[in-house]
Structures are given as structure tokens and as C-alpha cells.
Amino acid sequence: MLALAMVVVEPLQSQAARRERAPAAPYVPGADWERKDPAAAGMDAARLAAAIEFAVKSDAKAPRDMQLSHYQSFGREPYGQGIGPFKPRGEPSGVVIRGGYLVSSWGEPDRVDMTHSVTKSFLSAVVGMAHDRGLIRSVRDTVWKSQAPTYPLHLQASSEPGSTEGHGMFLQPFDTPHNRKIIWDDLLRQTSDWEGTLWAKPEWADRPSQNPAEWRTRARKAPGTAYEYNDVRVNVLALAATNIWRRPLPEVLREHLMDPIGASSSWRWNGYDNAWITLDGRPVQVVSGGGHWGGGMFINAWDMARFGLLTLRRGMWGDKRILSEEWVKLSLTPTVPQPTYGYMNWFLNTDRKWMPSAPASAFGHVGNGTNLVFVSPEHDLVVVVRWIENGAIDEFLGKMLGAVVR
């Protein structure tokens, strides 16, 4: 009997010891962020303050009126008129998160502002969640096979019956020999060279060639072989994802990502005024992947920091998986023609070419403005910085990382 008792007791003791040695679960914020002072978070308070002061002094030079800023930049392109909402932006702002804890914030972190191309990271997350649920079997699948003909929204019948005779009644953005070769991976990496017009914006009109003779005539490059940052093609991905989910993408994002990570209710994802379709009998706005012609994600710095923490934790939020490990790996895999780009809009520091002052393992979600969600796994650090001059970012990151002392 004594031997039997020992057999029973020893495993119980071993289990208790293993529980004692088990690492504590990483902290994730609840409704509010728990704050640590810089010293407790392993950061030098004076250096941290200097980095923040530099960010504030490096306020972006573009007009704070985002509509005016548009017409001084992208609005000068062919077909450059805005077709979505713009919003004047606020003060230079930011948030510093170390180990999941709030270390510092500045400016107006509660203010909801445009975040421009950081929107693309939310778009790729929505595509990733479709992939994780089997709605997209493989990122190597051609996109066109999954796409139904899309019927644009019409609020009333034509006043001139027969006037559209001979014109297609549906949007079919993959109905060309070139576009039928495009796979999901091409769209996510901005290597598709998709051809066509969507929401009255021709793809060639986004950051057009200096030679107008090439705008409509240049030879297409095989999908996957050449990188080109192009918002029309990003919006094609948003349309394709809407068809896959058969729901408005903001609903999908809120239900499966933003609510689970405790984001506020103040963010909004806007599309263009003409980007409406009829989907399963209801009107649905197809959102845009950035603010190039207006629209995109309007969000505060706290919610951006939560998304950054989710990507730092490789898709985990506490004990809940939001994005699969496979999807995070794909997002962090360099694009062959552009090694500093993963899945949109994960900018990679491959060979430290993107941000020389940061480690090669760092990455970021970047938008015009400049808006940046910077993530450094080596430092267990997330930094949101908004409305900083683009040329000042690397120096700012050098100062911020220099404040990490342990």
C-alpha cells in the first residue's frame, strides 16, 4: 500500500512543481491600459521624454486639413478628385507600450483621425481571417474563381430603358486574360499588376508614370514578378474580400478582431461615395484600403496600439487566437521583388534597409501623414506615432530604442 501511495503522490507533486515553473501569461489590457512608469518598464525616463519631444517637434509639414493636403499631393494626379471623406487631423500624438503595459502617451491619443494606409494592415487581417476560416483555401488560388459578378447599387431604375444596351451590367474586375492569372498572394504583396478601372479610378492613374504615352499602352508584367504600390489594386482586394465574406468588412473586423482585443467603439472604416454594391439583397459599401481619395480607417492611437500589440504577439490576444500563426508568418515573409514589404501593410526591416536605427526583426504598419505603428519583438515594444515628418522617423526610432535599458 505504501508503494502505491508513493506512485500516486509523486506525479501530483511533479505537476504542482511544473505549475509553479510555468511562465506567467503575457499581460493584455482590459478596457483601460495598466500603466508602468518608465523605470519599472525597463526604460530611461529622460531618454524617453527626449524621444517624445523630438516627435512633437517633427510635426508633419503637410497641411492639417487632409482634403487640402490631398489636393496638394495625390489630387494632382489624373482622376485625382476625392470621392470619399476627409477629416482635418490633430496634434502630433503617440503611445508607447512595453510588455503590453502603457509607459507613455502624448498629444491627443483619444482623437479619431484618418490613418491612411495603416488601413491596409486591417484589410489584410480581414483577408487573413477569411483564410484561417477556409473561405480562401490557399493564397496560391487564383482570385477570379471565388468571385461572383458584382452588381453595383442602383437606387432606381434607369430613366432611359435600353440606354445601357451592349454595356456590362456587372463589375467583373478579373475578367481579362491577365487578371485571371492573379492569385491572392499577388494582391496582398502588391505584385499583381492588375489592369482596369474601379470606382472610376484607372489603375494607371495612381502614381502614374512620368511618360503619359505609357499610361494605357505599356506591356503587363506577369503577376508576382514586380512590386508597385497602388491603391486601386488594394481596393480590388477589398472588393474581392467583401465577396468572400458576403458581409461589409467593417462588420467582420469589429466582430472577429476589434471587439476581441478590446478596441473602442469610436473607429470607423469608410469607403467611397460611389463604392456601393448590391450584396444578397442589401446595399453594402465596399471600403477602401487607405485615404488616397478619401476614406479608409478613422481611428484613435489607443486602438492602433492594440492592433500593434496583437501583431507583436503574433495574432494572440491573451489565450485567444485572432490571426493564425501561419498568417503572421506569411505577413512577415519578404516579398521577392520588394524585400522590405510583406503582406500589406507590414513593412519589414529586412537587412535594416527600412529603418537602419531599428533591429532587422522590427516591422511596422505605415500610412501617409506619417502614421506609424512600430513593432519591435526584440524589445517587446509597440510605439504608435502620428503626424511625424517622414524623414524624421528613423531618428525618432533611434531615440526611442535608445531609451530601452533592459
DAMOTA-V164571 format. One record per backbone hydrogen bond with DSSP energy under -1.0 kcal/mol. NH is the residue of the N-H (numbers start at 1). CO is the residue of the C=O. E is the energy in kcal/mol with one decimal. If there is no record, write none. Layout:
# DAMOTA-V164571
NH,CO,E + NH,CO,E
This chain:
# DAMOTA-V164571
5,1,-2.4 + 6,2,-2.1 + 7,3,-1.8 + 8,4,-1.7 + 9,5,-2.6 + 10,6,-2.2 + 12,8,-1.1 + 13,9,-2.3 + 14,10,-2.5 + 15,11,-2.5 + 16,12,-2.1 + 17,13,-2.3 + 18,14,-2.5 + 19,15,-2.2 + 20,16,-2.1 + 21,17,-1.8 + 22,18,-1.2 + 30,32,-1.1 + 36,102,-2.6 + 41,37,-1.6 + 42,39,-1.5 + 43,38,-3.2 + 44,403,-3.1 + 48,44,-2.5 + 49,45,-2.4 + 50,46,-2.0 + 51,47,-2.2 + 52,48,-2.2 + 53,49,-2.5 + 54,50,-2.2 + 55,51,-2.0 + 56,52,-2.3 + 57,53,-2.3 + 58,54,-1.3 + 60,387,-1.6 + 69,65,-2.8 + 70,66,-2.0 + 71,67,-2.0 + 72,68,-1.0 + 73,70,-1.6 + 75,70,-3.6 + 76,73,-1.8 + 77,74,-2.0 + 80,77,-1.4 + 83,293,-2.4 + 84,293,-1.6 + 89,64,-2.6 + 93,386,-1.3 + 94,106,-1.8 + 95,384,-1.8 + 96,104,-2.9 + 97,382,-3.1 + 98,101,-2.4 + 99,380,-2.7 + 101,98,-2.1 + 102,34,-2.2 + 103,96,-2.8 + 104,96,-1.2 + 106,94,-2.1 + 111,108,-1.5 + 113,299,-2.0 + 115,297,-1.9 + 118,115,-2.0 + 119,116,-2.0 + 120,117,-1.4 + 121,118,-1.2 + 123,119,-2.1 + 124,120,-2.7 + 125,121,-1.5 + 126,122,-1.9 + 127,123,-2.1 + 128,124,-2.6 + 129,125,-2.5 + 130,126,-1.5 + 131,127,-2.3 + 132,128,-2.8 + 133,129,-1.1 + 134,131,-1.5 + 135,130,-2.2 + 141,138,-1.6 + 143,182,-2.3 + 146,143,-2.0 + 147,144,-1.3 + 150,171,-2.2 + 153,276,-1.9 + 163,160,-2.3 + 165,162,-1.5 + 167,164,-2.6 + 171,150,-3.7 + 175,172,-1.9 + 180,176,-2.0 + 181,178,-1.7 + 182,179,-1.2 + 184,141,-1.6 + 185,139,-2.3 + 187,183,-1.5 + 188,184,-2.3 + 189,185,-1.6 + 191,186,-2.7 + 198,201,-1.8 + 201,198,-1.4 + 203,196,-2.6 + 205,202,-1.4 + 206,203,-1.1 + 214,211,-2.3 + 215,212,-1.2 + 218,214,-1.7 + 224,191,-3.4 + 225,222,-2.0 + 228,190,-2.6 + 234,230,-1.4 + 235,231,-2.3 + 236,232,-1.5 + 237,233,-1.7 + 238,234,-1.9 + 239,235,-2.0 + 240,236,-2.5 + 241,237,-2.7 + 242,238,-2.0 + 243,239,-2.1 + 244,240,-1.7 + 245,241,-2.6 + 246,242,-2.2 + 252,248,-1.5 + 253,249,-2.9 + 254,250,-2.5 + 255,251,-2.5 + 256,252,-2.6 + 257,253,-1.9 + 258,253,-2.6 + 259,254,-2.5 + 261,257,-1.7 + 262,259,-1.6 + 263,258,-2.7 + 268,298,-2.5 + 270,296,-2.6 + 273,83,-3.4 + 275,272,-1.5 + 277,284,-2.7 + 278,151,-3.0 + 279,282,-2.9 + 282,279,-1.5 + 284,277,-2.6 + 286,275,-3.0 + 288,270,-1.3 + 294,291,-1.4 + 295,85,-3.2 + 296,270,-2.7 + 298,268,-3.4 + 299,113,-2.6 + 301,109,-1.3 + 302,109,-1.1 + 304,300,-1.6 + 305,301,-2.2 + 306,302,-2.0 + 307,303,-2.0 + 308,304,-2.4 + 309,305,-2.5 + 310,306,-2.2 + 311,307,-2.0 + 312,308,-2.4 + 313,309,-2.3 + 314,311,-1.3 + 315,310,-2.6 + 316,313,-1.0 + 317,320,-3.1 + 320,317,-1.9 + 322,315,-3.4 + 323,315,-1.4 + 328,324,-2.0 + 329,325,-2.3 + 330,326,-2.2 + 331,327,-2.5 + 332,328,-1.7 + 333,330,-1.2 + 335,341,-2.3 + 341,338,-2.0 + 342,346,-2.6 + 343,331,-1.1 + 344,188,-2.4 + 346,343,-3.3 + 347,364,-3.3 + 348,340,-2.2 + 349,362,-1.4 + 352,349,-2.9 + 353,350,-1.9 + 358,355,-2.1 + 362,359,-1.7 + 363,375,-2.4 + 364,347,-2.1 + 365,373,-2.1 + 367,371,-2.9 + 371,367,-2.7 + 372,385,-2.2 + 373,365,-2.4 + 374,383,-3.3 + 375,363,-2.9 + 376,381,-2.7 + 381,376,-1.9 + 382,97,-2.7 + 383,374,-2.5 + 384,95,-2.7 + 385,372,-2.4 + 386,93,-3.0 + 387,370,-1.3 + 388,370,-1.3 + 389,58,-3.1 + 392,389,-2.0 + 393,390,-1.4 + 396,392,-2.3 + 397,393,-2.8 + 398,394,-2.3 + 399,395,-2.1 + 400,396,-2.7 + 401,397,-3.1 + 402,398,-1.6 + 403,400,-1.0 + 404,401,-1.3 + 405,42,-2.4 + 406,42,-1.5
